[in-house]
Amino acid sequence: MRDPSLRDLAREFTRLGLTTFGGPAAHIAIMQREFVERREWLTRERFVDLLGLSSLLPGPSSTEVALGIGYERARWSGLLIAALGFIVPASLIVLLIAIVYVELGSVSWATSLLYGMSPVVIAVIAHAMIKLAPTACTDALTWAIGIGSFGVALVLLQPIVILIGAALVALAVRRGSALIERARGAGVALAVPAGPDVLFVASTAATLGLAGVFLTFLKMGLVVFGSGYVLVAFLGSELVAPGYITEQELLDAIAIGQLTPGPVFTTATFLGYLMAGIPGAVVATVGIFLPALVLVGVAHPFLDRMRASKDLSAAIDGLNAAAVGLIGISAYLLARDTFFGNGGIDLLAVALGAGAFGLLLWGRVGPVPLLVGGALVGLLNQTLTG
């Protein structure tokens, strides 16, 4: 393993904040490739542990993995440097787009870019699953949990429920039936938060004000677990229903969050600007990411202690295996919508995805140039087809 300096951390996380496209699963795949395989900053086993820990915490999962890597290498200084590098550049890009958006009122060009990038994203996610599976699934039990998590997610796409269930199964099987009652007691502390309809509801006033914007996004950062799809539900309840933004503005914000590099949760920057200008963008961004910074910094020191405990180690093994299954379900759902979204097979999308996957397996081309190439193909396709 190599021990990076603070300057190394700042440079690499800033680069990732400017170049990592494709959403949380793709970000995790890129970080695994960059920091585990290429730079050897941490082992694959440790990376999988950080992934399992981030899955337990509310907030953006890929950002929490980045923060965990920063803390792993330089404690709180590394965590803050990772946060600034990974979040701030992406937020500034989204802010600039939001300013242009308000002036022009349209982001129609995003459709063609997303069309070309989506198949590559699927390939990146599938490749990450293949690389991480042998590390996370080391015996019959963890393989069964990983495959079972994938199957359960097909009918119940509730990641936190699946993760808790996987941890409890691994704990019960490895430590015996006497631990089941103890696992149930621990499960109370990990209860799934209530749905958006019973959480914080925004005021019906014409505007939220800066304090209201901050508190709204802080609340989301505390209760939304990882998935951008869950974030959409919360945004609809908190902002669209009371009339602070329109449904079209929400859809455009999600598109921009997916299109731009860095965390998808920078959607908050876009929406904060729509509601309260640049100050709104700042407080919304701080609000949605602040819980992740605090929670990762507080929880990370206990990771080794968790691994030293046979009970918690078994639970983390279950979490890690389930996380691989959830990465797989992400790839499956995206592939289903991308390759068969209009009732037939999209041959160009299939070709892009298969080609990107083959190049990743070959190992000579990284995810970032493939994503950029996919975006260019999307633009070219729009030009040729009109």
C-alpha positions, 0 to 999 in steps of 0.5 A: 500500500502507498501512503498519499500526502494531503496534496495527493488527496487534494489533487486526486479527489478534485480530479474525480470531482471534475471527471466522475460521471454516471451516478453513485455506482459508477463513481464507486467503480471508478474509485475502486479502479483508481485507489485500489487497483492503480494507486494502491492506497487501500486494499480491496477488502478495506474498500469493500468495508468502506462500501458496507459502512457507507451503505448503513449511513444516510446520504450519498453513498459514493460521496461517503465512500470518498470521505471514508477513503480520505479519512482512511489516509489522513483522518479528519484532514483527509476527510475534509480534503476529499469532501472539498475536492469531490463536492465543490467542483461538481457543485460549481459546475451545476451552479453555472448550468443553473445560471444558464438554465434560468437565463435560457429556460431549457436543457434539451441538449441533455437528452442526447448526452444522457443517451450516449452515456447511459450504456457506458454507465451500465458497463462501468457498473457491471464491471465493478460488480464483477471485480468486487464480487469475489472479494465480498462473496468469499463463501457459500453464505455470502454468495447466497446473500449477494444473489438473494439480495439481487433477487429480493431487489427485483420485487422490493427495491428498498436498499436499506431493508435489504442491507439490514436483512442481509446483515441479520441473516449473516449474523444469525447463520454464523453465530447461531440461533442464540444471536437472533434476539440480539440481532433483532434488538440491534435492528431497532436502531437501524429502522427504516425512516418513515416515508416522505409523507410523514417527514418534514413538510415545507411551509406553504409560504411563497418562499422558504427563505435561506433558513428554510432551504438549509433545513429542508436539504439538511433533513434530506441529507439525514434521511435519504439513503444513497439512492437518487431515486429515493431523493426524487421522491423526497424532492417531490414531496418537499418542494414540488407539492408545496409549489416551490419548484415545478415538476419540470424544474425537478426533472431538469435538475435530476437530469443535470445531476446525472449529466454533470460529474461528481455526486448526483446530490449536487441536484441540491445546488441546482434547486437551491439556486432556483429557489434563492439564487447563489446563497440558496445554492450554497446553503442547499449544498451544505445542508444535504452534504453536511450529515455525510461529513459528520456521520462518516467522520464519527463512524469510521474510527469504529470500523476496525472495532467492528471487524474485531467483533465476530458478531459485527464482522459477520454482519458486515460480511452480509452487508458487503455481499448485499451491496454487490447484489444491489450494484447488480440490480442497478445495472439490471434496471438501467439496462432494462430501461436503456436497451429495451425502453421503447418496446424494442431493442436499441441496437446503438445503445447495446453496441455502446454498452457491449463495447465499453464493457469489453474495453473495461475488461481489456483493462487499457481504457478507463471509465472516464474516457469511455463516458466522454466518448459515449456522450459524443456518440449521443450528440453525433446520433442526434445530429444525424437523426435530426 
